[in-house]
């Protein structure tokens, strides 16, 4: 049941490449430990060095999105968390971003209209911001909410909240709906909402002209994932013909053919090596800028980045390597616009490592650069000009 109340598809544009190769790097974190909030670093794509510039104090900005004109940054405030009161709602915070100076200025904050917001996306026309509300608590349960983006960059109160119902067989993780990501198709006509708790990839039509309401279920409504797998993050290939999914609970990556908003699963590969024993937890997934390689993180006891080559003929994957993240719980990562570097944060080790990428083999080279950030999670790279 779905009740509705009143790629990298549309990947954030990083802007024109700066002449000196130095980008702004935004880092979202959890603030319960050593972190103060949302950090801005300068990242030199020629050397892989990162230099801290500023920090905006805000609670648990664990996931970020940047407006296409690079003037505004939006962050979730992931609350209440595992031990917080179920009556508390998470938040969405808006910041003005001066890309030249690397300074963030707080604009406003609104309720996420749900618990534990963990993912943000902007509609292809830039008019709406969407939040995936994971919701540890069964009440209110998993949902996603839609917020209007105003001309001055502020976020308005939600105009639509979609609640999912359902569960899966993994006790303690799938007792109710857990919406983990909301991703628009490359043509901008569909929204895919990945529900870890219900083992479903929901499909909605995006019709901002009001002909069908702002968002409405498709005729097929959802793609069913294998029971107990826990779909988490989805990314599209550049041409939109394939989509790639991490499933957190069984640590797999799946390939789907995509046609007019409908997903058909064609391949699934394990992130772990044969015979691996221990806890797993698939997390982030990203394609290299040239689309030739796909990367995914696996947490638990594995704590590594797994590397796949992409067959240009059909989008199928072949595992070509894996690299320790050199810390605990590599949740998110980013590949810089030049494709030279992969930057990964170890949430439970307070470390960030910058690996040089071999752009021909896709493999990550040894001896990465390191810098320390409290509970690093998300990374976005933005041109300062």
C-alpha positions in Angstrom: 0.0 0.0 0.0 1.0 3.6 -0.7 -0.8 6.5 0.9 -0.2 10.0 -0.5 -0.8 13.3 1.4 -1.2 17.0 0.1 24.3 9.5 -12.2 23.9 9.4 -11.9 20.6 10.8 -13.1 20.6 14.6 -12.8 24.0 14.3 -11.0 25.0 17.6 -9.4 26.8 19.7 -11.9 30.2 20.6 -10.6 30.6 23.6 -12.8 33.4 24.5 -15.3 36.7 23.0 -14.4 38.8 25.6 -12.6 42.1 26.5 -14.3 44.1 25.6 -11.2 42.2 22.3 -10.7 41.1 23.3 -7.3 37.5 22.5 -6.3 35.4 23.1 -3.2 34.8 19.9 -1.4 31.7 19.8 0.9 31.7 17.1 3.6 28.6 16.1 5.5 29.0 14.4 8.9 27.4 13.1 12.0 27.9 15.6 14.9 27.6 13.3 18.0 31.4 13.0 18.3 34.3 15.2 17.0 32.4 16.9 14.1 31.0 20.5 14.3 28.8 20.2 11.2 29.1 20.8 7.5 32.7 21.3 6.3 34.2 23.0 3.3 37.7 22.1 2.0 39.7 23.1 -1.0 40.5 20.0 -3.0 43.5 20.1 -5.5 42.9 17.7 -8.3 46.5 18.0 -9.4 48.0 16.8 -6.0 45.0 15.2 -4.2 45.6 17.5 -1.2 42.7 18.9 0.8 42.8 22.1 2.9 40.1 23.0 5.4 38.4 26.4 4.7 35.2 26.7 6.8 32.5 24.9 8.8 28.8 25.6 9.2 27.5 24.3 12.5 24.4 22.2 12.0 23.2 18.9 13.5 23.9 15.6 11.6 24.2 16.9 8.1 24.8 13.4 6.8 23.7 13.9 3.2 24.0 17.0 0.9 22.9 18.3 -2.4 24.0 21.4 -4.3 21.9 23.6 -6.5 22.8 23.5 -10.2 23.9 27.1 -10.1 26.1 26.2 -7.1 24.7 29.1 -5.1 22.9 26.9 -2.5 23.6 23.8 -0.4 21.0 21.7 1.3 21.7 19.2 4.1 19.5 16.8 6.0 19.5 17.0 9.8 19.3 13.3 10.5 17.2 13.0 13.7 16.2 11.5 16.0 18.4 8.5 15.4 18.3 5.1 17.1 17.7 6.3 20.6 15.7 9.5 20.0 12.0 10.1 20.7 9.8 8.9 17.8 7.9 12.1 18.1 10.9 14.2 17.0 11.1 15.0 13.3 14.3 15.4 11.3 15.1 18.6 9.5 16.3 20.0 6.1 18.7 23.0 6.3 19.4 25.5 3.5 22.6 27.4 3.1 23.8 30.1 0.8 27.2 29.1 -0.7 29.8 31.5 -1.8 31.9 29.2 -4.0 34.7 31.7 -4.4 35.4 32.1 -0.7 34.1 28.6 0.4 31.8 30.2 3.0 28.3 28.9 3.9 25.6 31.1 5.3 22.6 29.5 7.0 19.2 30.5 5.4 16.5 28.4 7.0 15.4 25.0 8.3 12.2 23.1 7.9 10.8 19.9 9.2 11.6 16.8 7.1 8.0 15.6 7.8 9.5 12.3 8.9 12.2 10.7 11.0 15.9 10.2 10.1 16.1 11.9 6.7 19.1 10.3 5.0 19.1 11.3 1.3 18.3 14.5 -0.7 17.6 15.0 -4.4 16.6 18.0 -6.5 13.9 17.7 -9.2 15.3 18.1 -12.7 13.7 21.6 -13.0 15.2 22.6 -9.7 11.8 23.6 -8.3 11.6 20.9 -5.6 13.9 19.2 -3.0 13.1 15.7 -2.0 14.0 14.0 1.3 14.1 10.2 1.9 13.0 9.7 5.5 14.4 6.3 6.7 12.6 6.3 10.0 14.1 4.0 12.6 10.7 4.1 14.4 7.7 2.2 13.0 5.6 5.3 13.7 5.7 7.4 11.5 7.5 4.8 9.3 9.4 5.4 6.1 8.4 8.1 3.7 9.7 10.8 1.3 8.7 14.4 1.4 8.7 17.1 -1.3 9.7 20.7 -0.5 9.4 23.8 -2.8 12.7 25.6 -3.4 12.3 29.4 -3.3 14.1 31.9 -5.5 16.2 33.1 -2.6 17.3 29.5 -2.0 15.2 28.9 1.1 13.2 25.7 1.5 9.5 25.9 2.0 7.4 23.5 4.1 6.6 20.2 2.5 3.8 20.1 -0.1 3.6 16.4 -0.4 4.5 13.4 1.8 4.4 9.8 0.6 4.3 7.1 3.2 5.1 3.5 2.3 3.8 0.4 4.1 5.4 -3.0 4.3 8.1 -5.0 5.8 10.7 -7.7 5.1 12.0 -10.9 6.8 15.1 -9.4 8.5 14.0 -8.7 12.1 15.2 -5.4 13.5 16.0 -4.0 10.1 12.8 -4.6 8.1 10.0 -4.4 10.6 8.6 -1.5 8.7 9.2 0.8 5.7 12.6 2.5 5.4 13.0 4.8 2.4 16.7 5.2 1.8 17.0 7.1 -1.5 14.9 9.1 -4.1 16.4 9.2 -7.6 15.0 10.8 -10.7 15.3 9.1 -14.1 17.6 10.8 -16.6 14.7 12.0 -18.7 13.2 13.6 -15.6 9.8 11.9 -15.9 10.1 9.4 -13.1 11.2 9.2 -9.5 12.5 5.9 -8.1 12.2 5.5 -4.3 14.3 2.7 -2.8 12.7 1.1 0.3 15.1 -1.0 2.4 12.4 -2.2 4.8 9.8 -3.3 2.2 12.3 -4.7 -0.4 10.8 -2.5 -3.1 11.9 0.1 -5.7 8.8 2.3 -6.0 8.2 4.2 -9.3 6.4 7.5 -9.5 5.6 9.8 -12.4 6.8 13.4 -12.0 4.3 15.8 -13.5 5.0 19.3 -12.4 2.4 20.6 -14.8 -0.3 19.3 -12.5 -1.8 16.9 -15.0 -1.5 14.0 -12.6 -0.7 15.8 -9.4 3.0 16.5 -8.7 3.9 12.8 -8.1 1.7 9.8 -8.7 2.3 6.0 -8.7 3.0 4.4 -12.1 0.7 1.6 -13.3 3.2 -1.0 -12.2 3.9 0.8 -8.9 7.1 -0.9 -7.9 9.8 -3.4 -8.8 10.1 -6.2 -6.2 13.6 -6.9 -4.9 14.5 -10.3 -3.4 13.2 -10.7 0.1 15.6 -9.7 2.8 18.1 -7.8 0.5 17.3 -4.3 1.6 17.6 -2.0 -1.5 19.5 1.2 -0.6 21.0 3.5 -3.3 20.4 3.7 -7.0 22.4 5.3 -9.8 21.7 5.6 -13.5 24.1 5.2 -16.4 24.4 8.4 -18.5 22.1 7.3 -21.2 19.5 6.0 -18.8 19.3 2.5 -20.2 20.7 0.9 -17.1 20.4 1.5 -13.4 22.6 0.1 -10.6 21.5 -0.7 -7.1 23.2 -1.5 -3.8 21.3 -3.8 -1.5 22.5 -3.2 2.0 21.5 -6.3 3.9 23.0 -8.9 1.6 25.8 -6.7 0.2 25.1 -7.0 -3.5 25.0 -4.8 -6.6 22.3 -5.3 -9.1 21.9 -4.2 -12.7 18.5 -3.2 -14.1 17.5 -2.4 -17.6 15.5 0.8 -17.6 12.6 1.6 -19.9 10.2 4.5 -19.4 10.4 4.4 -15.6 10.3 0.6 -15.4 13.2 -1.4 -14.0 13.9 -5.0 -15.0 16.7 -6.8 -13.0 19.2 -8.6 -15.2 22.3 -9.2 -13.0 23.3 -9.4 -9.4 26.8 -9.7 -8.0 28.1 -10.0 -4.5 30.4 -7.4 -3.0 32.2 -10.0 -0.9 34.7 -12.5 -1.9 33.9 -16.3 -1.8 34.2 -17.7 1.7 33.9 -14.3 3.4 32.6 -14.6 7.0 31.4 -11.6 8.9 29.0 -8.7 8.9 28.3 -6.8 5.7 26.5 -3.6 4.8 26.4 -2.3 1.2 26.2 1.5 1.1 27.1 4.0 -1.6 27.4 3.5 -5.3 28.9 5.7 -8.0 30.1 5.5 -11.6 33.3 7.0 -12.8 33.0 10.2 -14.9 33.6 8.2 -18.1 31.1 5.6 -17.2 33.6 2.7 -17.6 33.7 1.7 -13.9 31.3 1.4 -11.0 32.3 1.5 -7.4 30.4 0.5 -4.2 31.2 0.5 -0.5 30.7 -2.4 1.8 30.8 -1.8 5.6 30.4 -4.3 8.4 33.6 -6.3 8.8 34.5 -5.9 5.1 35.2 -2.1 5.1 36.2 -1.9 1.5 35.5 -0.3 -1.9 34.6 -2.8 -4.6 35.4 -2.0 -8.2 33.5 -3.2 -11.3 34.0 -2.7 -15.0 31.0 -1.8 -17.0 30.3 -3.5 -20.4 29.5 -0.7 -22.8 27.3 -3.0 -24.9 24.8 -3.9 -22.2 25.8 -2.3 -19.0 26.6 -5.6 -17.3 29.3 -5.6 -14.5 32.4 -7.6 -13.9 34.3 -7.4 -10.6 37.9 -6.2 -11.2 39.1 -5.5 -7.7 38.5 -4.3 -4.2 40.4 -1.9 -1.9 40.3 -1.6 1.9 39.0 1.8 3.0 41.6 1.7 5.8 39.0 2.4 8.4 35.6 1.5 9.8 32.2 2.0 8.0 32.9 3.6 4.6 29.5 5.0 4.1 29.8 7.5 1.2 32.5 8.5 -1.3 33.1 10.7 -4.3 35.1 10.5 -7.5 36.4 14.0 -8.5 35.3 15.5 -11.8 38.7 14.7 -13.4 38.4 11.1 -12.5 41.9 11.0 -11.0 40.8 10.6 -7.3 38.4 8.6 -5.2 37.7 10.2 -1.8 36.1 7.9 0.9 35.1 8.7 4.5 35.3 6.2 7.3 32.4 7.2 9.5 33.5 5.2 12.6 37.2 6.0 12.3 37.0 9.8 11.8 39.3 9.5 8.7 39.1 10.4 5.0 41.4 8.8 2.4 42.1 10.1 -1.1 43.0 7.3 -3.4 44.5 7.9 -6.9 42.5 6.1 -9.6 44.1 4.3 -12.5 41.7 5.5 -15.1 42.5 2.6 -17.5 42.1 -0.3 -15.0 39.7 1.4 -12.6 41.9 0.2 -9.7 42.9 2.3 -6.7 46.5 2.8 -6.1 48.2 2.1 -2.7 49.4 4.8 -0.3 46.5 7.2 -0.3 46.5 10.6 1.2 44.7 11.0 4.6 43.1 13.7 6.6 40.9 13.6 9.7 37.3 14.7 9.9 34.8 13.6 12.7 32.3 11.0 11.5 32.6 11.9 7.7 29.7 10.7 5.5 29.0 12.6 2.3 31.1 14.4 -0.2 30.2 16.9 -3.0 32.8 18.6 -5.2 31.9 22.0 -6.7 33.8 24.4 -8.9 34.6 27.8 -7.2 34.0 29.6 -10.5 
